Amino acid sequence: MDVTTLAVALIGVGGTLGGTLGGAVLSQRVTRAQNQRADRERAEDRHDRAQEARRDLYARLNTTARAYRVAARDAVRAAERSESVEPAVLDAAKEAWSEQYSLAQMALPKDVHQIASSLNRALGVGYMVVKQLPSSPDSDRSYNRAKDWFSGPLSDGVYLLRVTLRHDLGVEVEPDFEHTRTRMLAGLDRERRSLERLLASEQAQATRSA
């Protein structure tokens, strides 16, 4: 074989190898891009499912908090009118909230959990208010105080929870939200502690009288 023939043969072999290697590299790049796209789609799907689950959880938390407050408020109004009060209604609302709150504690971000925790304590105090009405030494004052609690601080607390949940979901964004949240949370905690002291004092007085 002369030199020219050998050179042509080598060029042919090189061209074939180059084409084969180039095709393999291109195939790897296509496969890599497809895998990356599939990974992004799976990540987006996981994120969407997580967001949907969080929205459902927040909706249930908000609904049960409102229902609990309304049930307690209605019980106070009915008792004041000397109407029969069905304790099962309030207890069912209390249980529904407690269940959702327990579930939410495992998933709530720190700031949201702080609001839910404060509201949970405030709702618990509201429950005590209702239960202590029959034994109150001053029924008129106790009924007025109970109505003020459910229509004032506790109503604000339920509203604060709703706004906080919507803010965390990105549905409702206020420029000065953090300041508003801090102020309302401090007000709710302050009013709750004041009411707790009053209830404890009255309970102690009733025990001594008995």
ZAVO-705348 format. One record per residue (C-alpha): residue in three letters; x, z, y. Coordinates in Angstrom, 3 decimals. Each point is the difference from the previous one (the first is absolute). Layout:
<sites>
ala/X/Z/Y
...
</sites>
This chain:
<sites>
met/0.000/0.000/0.000
asp/1.440/-1.024/3.341
val/0.129/2.223/3.048
thr/-2.986/-1.580/1.711
thr/-2.234/0.419/-3.030
leu/1.076/3.638/-0.403
ala/-0.721/0.741/3.641
val/-3.480/-1.488/-0.204
ala/-0.683/2.025/-3.143
leu/1.131/3.237/1.642
ile/-2.091/-0.696/3.088
gly/-3.016/-0.582/-2.208
val/0.522/3.267/-1.845
gly/0.529/1.871/3.270
gly/-3.118/-1.479/1.474
thr/-2.049/1.044/-3.004
leu/1.379/3.544/0.067
gly/-0.543/0.247/3.742
gly/-3.556/-1.190/-0.367
thr/-0.662/2.456/-2.803
leu/1.494/2.939/1.889
gly/-1.796/-0.965/3.189
gly/-3.301/-0.185/-1.837
ala/0.610/3.401/-1.581
val/0.801/1.581/3.370
leu/-3.095/-1.560/1.553
ser/-2.135/1.239/-2.897
gln/1.379/3.519/0.436
arg/-0.786/-0.076/3.703
val/-3.565/-1.146/-0.665
thr/-0.471/2.706/-2.631
arg/1.429/2.651/2.344
ala/-2.317/-1.082/2.821
gln/-2.987/0.073/-2.354
asn/0.920/3.493/-1.186
gln/0.429/1.244/3.552
arg/-3.365/-1.454/0.981
ala/-1.622/1.625/-3.028
asp/1.631/3.337/0.909
arg/-1.335/-0.256/3.568
glu/-3.484/-0.812/-1.254
arg/0.053/2.962/-2.390
ala/1.228/2.296/2.783
glu/-2.726/-1.248/2.332
asp/-2.594/0.489/-2.729
arg/1.198/3.582/-0.609
his/-0.106/0.680/3.738
asp/-3.531/-1.411/0.295
arg/-1.215/2.094/-2.934
ala/1.616/3.119/1.472
gln/-1.618/-0.666/3.382
glu/-3.392/-0.498/-1.608
ala/0.341/3.236/-1.973
arg/1.030/1.846/3.154
arg/-2.961/-1.394/1.952
asp/-2.360/1.107/-2.775
leu/1.540/3.466/-0.080
tyr/-0.186/0.357/3.773
ala/-3.621/-1.177/0.041
arg/-0.991/2.591/-2.600
leu/1.906/2.726/1.820
asn/-1.703/-0.820/3.283
thr/-3.459/-0.269/-1.590
thr/0.194/3.303/-1.860
ala/1.326/1.845/3.071
arg/-2.912/-1.239/2.095
ala/-2.518/0.810/-2.743
tyr/1.393/3.534/-0.374
arg/-0.284/0.694/3.726
val/-3.516/-1.425/0.180
ala/-1.170/1.992/-3.036
ala/1.319/3.236/1.521
arg/-1.477/-0.770/3.406
asp/-3.394/-0.809/-1.541
ala/0.083/3.228/-1.989
val/0.529/1.972/3.213
arg/-2.859/-1.765/1.765
ala/-2.346/0.490/-2.942
ala/0.850/3.689/-0.291
glu/-0.564/0.493/3.721
arg/-3.503/-1.485/-0.369
ser/-0.624/2.339/-2.964
glu/-0.256/-3.005/-2.306
ser/1.134/0.118/-3.590
val/3.637/-0.969/-0.400
glu/1.127/-1.640/-3.216
pro/3.548/1.304/-0.561
ala/0.655/-2.667/-2.631
val/0.072/-2.682/2.706
leu/2.747/1.733/1.972
asp/1.916/0.946/-3.137
ala/-0.126/-3.612/-1.247
ala/1.333/-1.255/3.342
lys/2.735/2.625/-0.105
glu/0.973/-1.002/-3.545
ala/0.053/-3.710/0.853
trp/2.336/0.609/2.929
ser/2.241/2.300/-2.026
glu/0.367/-2.627/-2.713
gln/0.932/-2.766/2.433
tyr/2.334/2.266/1.941
ser/1.803/1.001/-3.202
leu/0.469/-3.652/-0.944
ala/1.110/-0.960/3.500
gln/2.688/2.678/0.204
met/2.093/-1.991/-2.470
ala/-0.094/-3.161/2.108
leu/-0.347/0.943/3.661
pro/2.905/-0.544/2.404
lys/1.269/3.180/1.658
asp/-1.805/-0.449/3.330
val/-3.300/-0.899/-1.652
his/0.299/2.879/-2.458
gln/0.501/2.401/2.898
ile/-3.356/-1.039/1.481
ala/-1.822/0.067/-3.339
ser/1.444/3.424/-0.828
ser/-1.069/1.449/3.344
leu/-3.474/-1.467/-0.390
asn/-0.226/1.385/-3.521
arg/0.600/3.515/1.344
ala/-2.505/-0.573/2.815
leu/-2.657/-1.184/-2.450
gly/0.676/3.051/-2.139
val/-0.586/2.263/2.994
gly/-3.221/-1.880/0.691
tyr/-1.130/0.726/-3.540
met/0.676/3.699/0.580
val/-2.032/-0.147/3.227
val/-3.021/-1.262/-1.903
lys/0.349/2.509/-2.817
gln/0.338/2.972/2.371
leu/-3.026/-0.861/2.147
pro/-2.495/2.118/-2.012
ser/2.131/3.137/0.387
ser/0.943/-0.512/3.644
pro/-0.713/3.015/2.254
asp/-1.058/-2.284/2.862
ser/-1.857/-2.991/-1.412
asp/-0.590/-1.775/3.320
arg/3.654/0.157/0.928
ser/1.066/-1.056/-3.502
tyr/-2.317/-3.002/-0.071
asn/1.149/-1.145/3.408
arg/3.614/0.444/-0.996
ala/-0.553/-1.945/-3.220
lys/-1.716/-2.865/1.804
asp/2.784/-0.094/2.587
trp/2.598/-0.125/-2.752
phe/-1.565/-2.876/-1.908
ser/-0.861/-2.056/3.072
gly/3.231/0.795/1.853
pro/3.398/0.718/-1.599
leu/-0.936/-1.048/-3.516
ser/-1.648/-3.208/1.194
asp/3.176/-0.739/1.961
gly/2.053/0.719/-3.112
val/-1.938/-2.495/-2.113
tyr/0.359/-2.557/2.785
leu/3.751/0.681/0.169
leu/0.321/-0.614/-3.734
arg/-1.842/-3.305/0.269
val/2.121/-1.225/2.911
thr/3.204/1.106/-1.741
leu/-0.932/-1.837/-3.178
arg/-0.843/-3.174/1.929
his/3.238/0.297/1.954
asp/2.024/0.353/-3.193
leu/-1.672/-3.111/-1.416
gly/0.769/-1.907/3.188
val/-3.702/-0.571/0.686
glu/-0.071/2.063/3.181
val/3.148/0.276/2.096
glu/0.125/2.055/3.198
pro/3.145/0.057/2.176
asp/-0.284/3.752/0.614
phe/-1.255/0.895/-3.462
glu/2.722/2.514/-0.883
his/-0.692/2.045/3.121
thr/-3.748/-0.073/-0.646
arg/0.462/0.937/-3.642
thr/2.259/2.938/0.827
arg/-2.353/1.288/2.673
met/-3.134/-0.240/-2.150
leu/1.721/1.517/-3.025
ala/1.210/2.973/2.052
gly/-3.519/0.497/1.374
leu/-1.568/-0.072/-3.468
asp/2.505/2.497/-1.399
arg/-0.435/2.297/2.989
glu/-3.799/0.026/-0.280
arg/0.169/0.497/-3.760
arg/2.275/3.024/0.264
ser/-2.254/1.522/2.648
leu/-3.065/-0.449/-2.204
glu/1.834/1.398/-3.020
arg/0.811/3.160/1.938
leu/-3.627/0.425/1.052
leu/-1.281/-0.475/-3.525
ala/2.556/2.419/-1.421
ser/-0.924/2.600/2.622
glu/-3.705/-0.325/-0.721
gln/0.586/0.142/-3.729
ala/2.075/3.169/0.392
gln/-2.710/1.536/2.181
ala/-2.677/-0.849/-2.521
thr/2.080/1.556/-2.796
arg/0.466/3.211/1.969
ser/-3.704/0.182/0.796
ala/-0.886/-0.430/-3.636
</sites>
